[in-house]
């Protein structure tokens, strides 16, 4: 597959939504019995990356201090200074809290199959009105998917499968038999995000890991998404396979630059701005996932008593959950926390013009 395609902006889940990061990994076992994993080569260091990500501090009497870090679920460059910044932020914390685990389990595979696939008596064409059966089949072929399996998936899962191919995280391959398999590619366009890096760091340091969302909750959240939003997502990623760009795209480079510099205002704009030409359903796709995902995270925090011990505790969730009326920060304020924001920058991050073939995240 050519490495010069733009990536449609509808996968705000990669940066903005509550997508369990294990979902892409699950495709190998959901769509086939065999998977091949190849180690992606490290990218060259990007001198534009700085190690001053934004951090909020939340305090409440009788509870550990919470260090709140917005994450990006995939990075445009594999700069080692990102890991150094994360190690510095996590230094001395009692635990690390993430959205969900990044390594799938066999139980996760069964959950995706149960929630994300139609029964044999139903298929994708009965639930998508803006795309014909022929256009859906063309999307499956363009992505290299098995058409029969593609048509049994629900729109949200079909969209994520296509997006994984477009990000070069996965590709369809054959082992010489008639079966095709979803395998990890050696040349992704994006690199492991903040969440996965923090999980690795926690395991290395033997810091407790706490997760705010189960695979069941994450999959059900997608399944409950309004039908129009699911369809807009699928249509956009399919169009992107043929080189189309969707209104509302922003680049992974822009997100990473704003995060690295600690520019919270730029992150908020990139995450929540409504862009010219962006359809209601396209925009609502991410807004639904933001608000519903944040509600799940906040409910888990409340159920767990906002943690125990002396702390501090690092809470790291997607950047999109930090902004808006129903943000995680507002949930904490409503629970009685005093939230201290990161210092505002005197010179905001200039948003770079996207290079010709840059990966886009919205």
C-alpha positions in Angstrom: 0.0 0.0 0.0 1.4 3.4 -0.9 2.8 5.4 2.0 1.8 8.8 0.7 -1.9 8.9 1.4 -3.5 11.5 3.7 -5.3 9.9 6.6 -8.9 11.1 7.1 -9.6 13.2 10.1 -12.7 11.2 11.1 -10.6 9.0 13.4 -10.6 11.5 16.2 -10.6 8.4 18.3 -6.9 8.2 17.7 -6.5 11.5 19.5 -9.8 12.7 20.7 -12.1 9.8 21.6 -12.4 6.9 24.0 -11.2 4.2 21.7 -9.6 1.3 23.6 -6.1 1.2 22.3 -6.2 -2.5 22.3 -8.8 -2.5 19.5 -6.3 -2.3 16.6 -4.4 -5.2 18.2 -7.6 -7.2 18.4 -8.1 -7.1 14.7 -5.5 -9.8 14.1 -7.6 -12.3 16.2 -11.0 -11.0 15.3 -10.6 -11.3 11.6 -8.2 -14.2 11.3 -6.7 -17.0 13.3 -3.1 -16.1 12.6 -1.2 -12.9 13.0 2.4 -11.9 12.3 3.9 -9.1 14.3 6.9 -7.1 13.0 8.8 -4.5 15.0 8.5 -1.1 13.5 11.8 0.7 13.1 12.4 3.7 15.3 11.9 7.1 13.6 14.7 9.6 13.6 14.6 12.2 16.4 12.5 15.2 15.7 14.2 18.4 16.8 10.8 20.2 17.0 9.7 18.1 19.9 10.1 19.7 23.3 9.6 18.0 26.7 7.2 20.4 28.4 3.7 18.7 28.1 0.8 20.4 29.9 -0.1 19.1 33.4 -3.1 20.0 35.6 -3.0 19.3 39.4 -6.1 18.4 41.2 -6.3 18.4 45.0 -9.1 17.5 47.5 -8.8 17.1 51.3 -8.4 13.4 52.3 -7.4 12.2 48.8 -4.1 11.8 46.9 -3.1 14.6 44.7 -3.9 13.9 41.0 -1.4 14.8 38.3 -3.6 15.1 35.2 -1.9 14.6 31.8 -3.6 14.7 28.4 -2.5 12.0 26.1 -2.2 11.5 22.4 -3.0 7.9 21.4 -0.6 7.9 18.5 2.5 10.0 17.7 3.8 11.3 14.4 7.4 10.9 15.4 9.1 8.5 17.8 11.2 11.1 19.5 13.0 9.7 22.6 12.5 13.0 24.4 8.8 12.1 24.7 9.8 9.1 26.9 12.1 11.3 28.9 9.3 13.8 29.6 7.0 11.0 30.6 9.6 9.5 33.0 10.0 12.9 34.6 6.3 13.5 35.1 5.8 10.0 36.5 8.8 10.3 38.8 7.6 9.5 42.4 3.9 8.8 41.6 2.2 6.1 43.5 0.2 4.7 40.5 -0.6 5.5 36.8 -4.2 5.6 35.7 -5.0 5.1 32.0 -8.2 4.8 29.9 -7.8 1.1 29.3 -5.1 -1.6 28.8 -3.2 -1.5 25.5 -2.5 -5.3 25.2 -5.5 -7.4 24.2 -6.6 -10.6 25.8 -8.6 -13.5 24.3 -11.6 -12.3 26.3 -11.3 -8.9 24.6 -11.4 -10.7 21.2 -14.6 -12.4 22.1 -16.1 -9.1 23.3 -15.4 -7.4 20.0 -16.8 -10.3 18.1 -20.0 -10.4 20.2 -20.6 -6.6 20.0 -19.1 -5.6 16.7 -20.4 -8.2 14.3 -23.9 -8.8 12.9 -25.5 -12.2 13.0 -25.5 -14.3 9.8 -29.0 -13.1 9.1 -27.9 -9.4 8.9 -25.1 -7.4 7.3 -23.6 -3.9 6.8 -25.7 -2.9 3.8 -28.9 -3.0 5.9 -27.5 -0.2 8.2 -25.7 2.2 5.8 -27.8 4.4 3.5 -25.2 6.8 2.1 -23.1 4.0 0.6 -24.2 1.4 -1.9 -23.2 -2.3 -1.6 -20.8 -1.7 -4.5 -19.1 1.2 -2.8 -18.8 -0.8 0.5 -17.3 -3.7 -1.5 -14.9 -1.3 -3.2 -13.8 0.0 0.3 -13.2 -3.5 1.4 -11.1 -4.2 -1.7 -9.2 -1.0 -1.4 -8.2 -1.8 2.2 -7.4 -5.4 1.3 -10.2 -6.8 3.6 -12.0 -10.0 3.3 -15.3 -8.8 1.8 -17.5 -11.4 3.6 -16.0 -10.5 7.0 -16.2 -6.8 6.2 -19.9 -7.0 5.5 -20.6 -8.7 8.8 -19.0 -5.9 10.8 -21.0 -3.0 12.2 -20.2 0.4 10.7 -18.0 1.6 13.6 -15.9 -1.6 13.6 -15.6 -1.6 9.8 -14.4 2.0 10.0 -11.7 1.3 12.5 -10.5 -1.7 10.5 -10.1 0.5 7.4 -8.5 3.2 9.5 -5.9 0.8 10.9 -4.9 -0.1 7.3 -4.7 3.6 6.4 -2.5 4.3 9.3 -0.2 1.4 8.1 -0.6 -0.2 11.6 -2.1 -3.2 9.9 -2.5 -4.7 6.5 -4.2 -7.7 5.0 -1.9 -10.5 3.8 -2.2 -14.1 2.6 -0.1 -17.1 3.6 -0.6 -18.8 0.3 -4.0 -20.3 1.3 -7.4 -18.8 0.4 -7.6 -17.1 3.8 -6.3 -13.6 4.4 -5.0 -12.4 7.7 -4.8 -9.1 9.4 -1.2 -8.6 10.3 1.0 -6.0 11.9 2.9 -4.0 9.3 6.6 -3.0 9.7 6.0 0.5 8.4 3.3 2.3 10.3 2.6 6.0 9.7 2.2 6.6 13.4 4.0 5.4 16.5 3.0 4.3 20.0 1.2 7.0 21.8 1.5 8.5 25.3 -0.7 5.9 26.9 1.2 2.9 25.6 4.5 4.5 26.6 3.2 5.2 30.2 2.0 1.6 30.5 5.4 0.3 29.5 7.0 2.7 32.0 4.7 1.6 34.8 5.5 -2.0 34.2 9.2 -1.3 34.0 9.1 0.6 37.3 6.6 -1.8 38.8 4.2 1.1 39.5 0.5 0.0 39.9 -1.6 0.4 36.8 -5.3 1.4 37.1 -7.7 1.4 34.2 -10.9 3.5 33.9 -12.7 1.6 31.2 -13.3 -2.0 30.4 -13.3 -3.5 26.9 -17.0 -4.2 27.4 -17.7 -0.6 28.2 -15.6 0.7 25.3 -17.2 -1.6 22.7 -20.7 -0.8 24.0 -20.0 2.9 23.8 -19.2 2.5 20.1 -22.2 0.3 19.6 -24.5 2.8 21.2 -23.2 5.6 19.0 -25.9 7.3 16.8 -26.2 5.5 13.5 -25.5 8.7 11.5 -22.2 9.2 13.3 -21.1 5.7 12.7 -22.0 6.0 9.0 -20.2 9.3 8.6 -17.1 7.8 10.1 -17.1 4.8 7.8 -17.9 6.8 4.7 -15.0 9.2 5.4 -12.4 6.6 6.0 -13.4 4.7 2.9 -13.2 7.9 0.8 -9.8 8.5 2.4 -8.5 5.2 0.9 -9.0 6.8 -2.5 -7.1 10.0 -1.6 -10.0 12.2 -0.4 -9.6 14.6 2.5 -12.4 15.2 5.0 -13.1 18.7 6.3 -11.9 18.9 9.9 -8.5 17.2 9.4 -5.6 18.3 11.6 -2.3 16.6 11.7 -0.6 14.4 14.2 2.4 16.7 13.9 0.2 19.6 15.1 -1.1 17.7 18.1 2.3 16.4 19.0 3.9 19.9 18.7 1.2 21.4 21.0 1.5 18.6 23.5 5.3 18.8 23.7 5.3 22.5 24.2 2.6 22.4 26.8 0.2 24.6 24.8 -3.1 23.7 26.3 -5.0 26.3 24.3 -3.7 24.9 21.1 -4.6 21.4 22.2 -8.2 22.5 23.0 -8.5 24.2 19.6 -7.2 21.2 17.7 -9.5 18.8 19.6 -12.7 20.7 19.7 -12.9 23.3 16.9 -15.6 22.9 14.4 -14.0 23.2 10.9 -15.6 24.7 7.8 -17.4 22.1 5.7 -17.4 19.5 8.5 -20.8 17.7 8.6 -22.8 17.5 11.8 -22.5 13.7 12.0 -18.7 13.9 11.3 -18.3 16.3 14.2 -20.7 14.6 16.5 -18.8 11.3 16.1 -16.0 12.6 18.3 -18.2 14.7 20.6 -20.3 11.7 21.4 -17.2 9.6 22.2 -15.7 12.4 24.2 -18.7 13.1 26.4 -19.7 9.4 26.9 -16.1 8.3 27.5 -15.5 11.1 30.0 -18.7 10.1 31.9 -17.3 6.5 32.2 -14.0 7.7 33.4 -15.6 10.0 36.0 -17.9 7.3 37.2 -15.0 4.9 37.7 -13.0 7.6 39.7 -16.1 8.2 41.9 -16.6 4.4 42.4 -13.0 4.0 43.4 -13.2 6.8 45.9 -10.8 8.9 43.9 -8.0 6.6 45.1 -6.3 6.1 48.5 -2.9 6.5 49.9 -0.5 9.4 49.9 -0.1 9.8 46.2 0.5 11.6 44.0 -1.3 9.6 41.2 -0.8 10.2 37.5 -4.1 10.2 35.6 -3.5 10.2 31.8 -6.4 10.2 29.4 -7.0 11.5 25.8 -6.6 15.2 25.3 -10.1 15.6 24.1 -11.4 14.6 27.5 -9.8 17.7 29.1 -11.9 20.4 27.4 -15.5 21.4 27.2 -18.5 21.6 29.6 -18.4 17.9 30.4 -14.6 17.6 30.7 -12.8 15.4 33.2 -11.5 18.6 34.8 -15.1 19.8 35.3 -16.2 16.4 36.7 -13.4 16.8 39.3 -14.3 20.3 40.2 -17.9 19.2 40.7 -16.6 16.5 43.1 -14.9 19.2 45.2 -11.4 19.2 43.7 -9.4 22.4 43.3 -7.8 22.1 39.8 -4.7 24.1 39.0 -4.1 24.5 35.2 -0.7 24.5 33.6 0.9 27.9 33.0 -0.3 29.7 30.0 2.2 30.2 27.2 3.1 33.8 26.4 3.8 32.7 22.8 1.3 30.1 21.7 2.4 27.3 19.4 2.1 28.3 15.8 0.2 25.5 14.0 2.3 24.3 11.1 0.9 23.9 7.7 0.5 20.2 6.9 3.2 18.8 4.7 2.0 17.3 1.4 1.8 13.8 2.7 1.4 14.3 6.5 -0.7 11.9 8.5 -3.9 13.6 9.7 -5.8 12.8 12.8 -9.1 14.5 12.6 
